[in-house]
């Protein structure tokens, strides 16, 4: 009977290389998250003395208008992400077409994403102004409005205005990302389909769309997370108004923790944001695994 082979010693060198990254992750992500969870169970405020209050902050949060804020946040996210994906996909198809001036068009689509967000939002705020804004003035000239209209002074108009601004800022990135995915589709597939007499729409539906679906799924998740946590666009335009019409979860968290100095209640809201995004990401990955098992997404 032969002797058992000696055990191979563990190579610790790869783990040592990972230690700096692990340390940075713990310091930047894990520790602040743990501290936020701890604060959510306290009455932390400007008072230097804090006490543990258990689930009181969470009970206060759901006893007020926070469920309405949650619903508004998801509506904001669904509207904005859907429009960015639809417009970005359409723009990517146009930019991928073999037409004169394609390179210039690809360059010109980027400024909304390249320009600093604050500057772009300030410009939109000026255009939404009813007295001297371009949108109200143009609508009056076309006969669509009988007088000046303050887009940011009415609840529904303000909400839609913030969605339009967010779509304007986020669409270029979606378009360029999907354009890169389209350029990775083998050209011989199009040539074979064209030879068989397939129409342009058929080629897009049966070749382009299925092959770029992983890119669409990835961008939808990233865009949903970015939109869910979007703060600067809403804050610069409306600060959550009028009458909380544009107050999303991140805006409500800021107002509670920073404006009113209720750090414990603000931390509880921040924890709820993490929970919602974690559940959303888990459902997303579960859906992707299900589609992959069916062969729809590779």
C-alpha positions in Angstrom: 0.0 0.0 0.0 1.5 3.3 -1.1 2.0 6.1 1.4 -0.5 9.1 1.1 0.8 12.0 -0.8 2.0 14.9 1.4 -0.3 17.8 1.7 0.5 20.8 -0.3 1.3 23.8 1.9 -1.1 26.8 1.7 0.2 29.6 -0.4 -0.5 32.7 1.7 1.0 35.2 -0.8 -2.2 35.9 -2.7 -4.0 36.6 0.5 -1.3 39.0 1.6 -1.7 40.9 -1.7 -5.5 41.2 -0.9 -4.9 42.6 2.6 -4.5 46.3 1.5 -7.7 46.2 -0.6 -9.5 44.5 2.3 -8.3 47.0 4.8 -9.4 50.0 2.6 -12.8 48.4 2.1 -13.3 47.8 5.8 -12.3 51.4 6.6 -14.2 53.2 3.8 -17.3 50.9 3.6 -17.8 48.5 6.4 -16.9 50.7 9.4 -19.1 53.7 8.3 -22.0 51.3 7.5 -21.7 49.6 11.0 -21.5 53.1 12.6 -24.7 54.1 10.7 -26.5 51.0 11.9 -25.4 51.8 15.5 -26.5 55.4 15.3 -29.9 54.3 14.0 -30.7 52.7 17.4 -29.8 55.9 19.3 -31.3 59.4 19.8 -28.1 61.0 18.4 -28.4 64.7 17.8 -26.5 67.9 18.6 -26.7 66.8 22.2 -23.3 65.2 23.0 -25.1 62.7 25.3 -26.8 59.9 23.3 -29.0 57.0 24.5 -30.0 53.8 22.9 -33.7 53.9 21.9 -34.1 50.5 20.2 -36.4 50.6 17.2 -38.0 53.9 18.1 -36.4 55.7 15.1 -37.8 53.1 12.8 -41.2 53.3 14.4 -41.2 57.1 14.0 -40.1 56.9 10.4 -43.0 54.6 9.3 -45.5 56.4 11.5 -45.1 59.6 9.5 -45.0 60.2 5.7 -42.0 57.9 5.0 -44.1 55.2 3.2 -45.2 58.0 0.8 -41.6 59.0 0.3 -40.7 55.4 -0.5 -43.3 55.2 -3.1 -42.3 58.5 -4.6 -38.7 57.4 -4.8 -39.5 54.2 -6.7 -41.8 56.1 -9.1 -39.0 58.6 -9.7 -36.5 55.8 -10.3 -38.8 53.8 -12.6 -39.7 56.9 -14.7 -36.2 58.1 -15.0 -34.4 54.8 -15.6 -37.1 53.7 -18.2 -36.7 56.9 -20.2 -32.9 56.8 -20.0 -32.9 53.2 -21.3 -35.4 53.9 -24.1 -33.8 57.1 -25.3 -30.3 55.8 -24.8 -31.1 52.6 -26.8 -32.6 54.7 -29.6 -29.6 57.0 -29.6 -27.2 54.1 -29.6 -28.9 52.6 -32.7 -28.6 56.0 -34.5 -25.0 56.4 -33.5 -24.2 52.9 -34.7 -25.7 53.5 -38.1 -23.3 54.1 -41.1 -24.2 57.7 -41.8 -22.1 60.8 -42.5 -21.1 62.7 -39.5 -21.4 59.7 -37.1 -18.1 60.6 -35.3 -19.2 64.2 -34.7 -22.6 63.0 -33.4 -20.9 60.6 -31.0 -18.8 63.6 -29.6 -21.8 65.9 -29.4 -23.9 63.5 -27.3 -21.4 63.6 -24.4 -21.7 67.2 -23.1 -24.7 66.6 -20.8 -22.7 63.9 -19.0 -19.4 65.7 -19.1 -20.6 69.1 -17.9 -20.5 69.3 -14.1 -23.9 68.3 -12.7 -24.4 71.5 -10.7 -23.8 73.7 -13.8 -26.2 71.6 -15.9 -28.9 71.7 -13.3 -28.6 75.4 -12.8 -29.1 75.9 -16.5 -32.2 73.7 -16.4 -33.5 75.7 -13.4 -33.1 78.9 -15.4 -35.0 77.3 -18.3 -37.9 76.2 -16.0 -38.3 79.8 -14.7 -41.7 81.1 -15.7 -40.8 84.7 -16.1 -37.6 84.6 -18.2 -37.1 80.8 -18.8 -36.8 79.5 -22.3 -39.4 76.7 -22.0 -42.2 78.9 -20.7 -41.4 81.6 -23.3 -41.3 79.2 -26.2 -44.6 77.6 -25.0 -46.2 81.0 -25.0 -45.0 81.8 -28.5 -46.4 78.5 -29.8 -49.7 79.2 -28.1 -49.4 76.3 -25.7 -49.5 78.6 -22.6 -51.5 81.8 -22.1 -49.0 83.2 -19.6 -45.9 82.5 -17.7 -45.8 79.1 -16.0 -43.5 78.3 -13.1 -42.6 74.6 -13.7 -41.0 74.2 -10.2 -43.9 75.8 -8.3 -46.4 73.0 -8.9 -46.2 69.5 -7.5 -46.6 67.4 -10.7 -44.7 69.9 -12.9 -41.8 70.0 -10.5 -41.7 66.2 -10.3 -41.7 65.8 -14.0 -39.1 68.6 -14.4 -36.6 66.8 -12.1 -37.2 63.5 -14.1 -36.5 65.4 -17.4 -33.3 66.9 -16.0 -32.1 63.5 -14.6 -32.8 61.9 -18.0 -30.9 64.6 -19.8 -27.9 64.1 -17.6 -27.9 60.3 -17.6 -28.9 59.4 -21.1 -25.4 60.0 -22.8 -23.7 57.4 -20.6 -26.4 54.9 -21.4 -26.2 55.6 -25.1 -22.4 55.2 -25.2 -22.5 52.1 -23.1 -25.0 50.4 -25.3 -23.2 51.7 -28.4 -20.1 49.9 -27.3 -22.1 46.7 -26.8 -23.6 47.0 -30.3 -20.2 47.4 -31.9 -19.3 44.0 -30.3 -22.0 42.2 -32.3 -20.4 40.2 -35.1 -21.0 41.8 -38.5 -21.4 38.5 -40.3 -24.7 37.9 -38.4 -26.2 41.0 -40.0 -24.8 40.1 -43.4 -26.3 36.6 -43.2 -29.7 38.0 -42.1 -29.6 40.7 -44.8 -28.8 38.0 -47.4 -31.9 36.1 -46.3 -34.0 39.2 -46.8 -34.5 40.1 -43.1 -35.7 43.7 -42.6 -33.9 46.3 -40.5 -36.3 46.0 -37.6 -36.2 42.2 -37.7 -32.4 42.3 -37.6 -32.5 44.6 -34.6 -35.1 42.5 -32.8 -33.6 39.1 -33.5 -29.8 39.9 -33.5 -28.9 43.2 -31.9 -31.4 43.2 -28.9 -30.7 39.6 -27.7 -26.9 40.0 -28.0 -26.8 43.3 -26.1 -29.3 42.2 -23.4 -26.5 41.6 -20.8 -25.3 45.2 -21.3 -28.9 46.5 -21.0 -29.4 44.5 -17.8 -26.2 45.8 -16.3 -26.8 49.4 -17.2 -30.4 49.2 -15.9 -29.1 48.0 -12.5 -26.4 50.7 -12.3 -28.7 53.4 -13.5 -31.4 52.3 -11.0 -28.9 52.6 -8.1 -27.5 55.9 -9.3 -31.0 57.3 -9.8 -32.3 56.0 -6.4 -29.4 57.8 -4.7 -29.6 60.9 -6.8 -29.4 64.0 -4.6 -27.8 67.0 -6.3 -30.4 67.3 -9.2 -33.4 67.4 -6.9 -31.7 69.5 -4.2 -30.5 72.2 -6.6 -33.8 72.4 -8.5 -36.4 72.1 -5.7 -34.8 71.1 -2.4 -37.5 68.5 -2.2 -40.4 70.9 -2.8 -42.9 72.2 -3.5 -44.8 70.6 -0.5 -42.5 67.6 -0.6 -43.5 66.7 -4.1 -39.9 65.8 -5.1 -38.7 64.6 -1.7 -37.1 61.2 -2.3 -35.6 58.9 0.3 -32.1 60.4 0.0 -33.5 64.0 0.2 -35.6 63.1 3.3 -32.5 61.5 4.9 -30.5 64.7 4.3 -33.2 66.9 5.7 -33.6 64.8 8.8 -30.0 64.2 9.6 -28.3 67.5 8.4 -31.0 70.1 8.3 -32.8 69.1 11.5 -29.8 67.5 13.2 -31.6 64.3 14.1 -28.7 62.0 13.4 -30.3 58.9 14.8 -33.4 59.2 12.7 -31.4 60.1 9.7 -29.2 57.0 10.2 -32.4 54.9 10.4 -33.4 56.3 7.0 -30.0 55.6 5.6 -30.2 52.0 6.7 -33.5 51.6 5.0 -32.0 52.9 1.8 -29.2 50.3 2.0 -31.9 47.6 2.7 -34.0 48.6 -0.3 -31.1 48.7 -2.6 -29.8 45.4 -1.4 -33.2 43.8 -1.9 -33.4 45.3 -5.4 -30.0 44.1 -6.3 -30.7 40.6 -5.0 -34.0 40.4 -7.0 -32.1 41.7 -10.1 -29.4 39.0 -9.8 -32.0 36.3 -9.2 -33.8 37.4 -12.4 -30.5 37.4 -14.3 -29.8 33.8 -13.1 -33.2 32.7 -14.1 -32.9 34.2 -17.6 -29.4 32.7 -17.9 -30.7 29.3 -17.1 -33.3 29.7 -19.9 -30.6 30.9 -22.3 -32.0 34.4 -22.7 -29.0 36.2 -21.1 -25.4 34.9 -21.3 
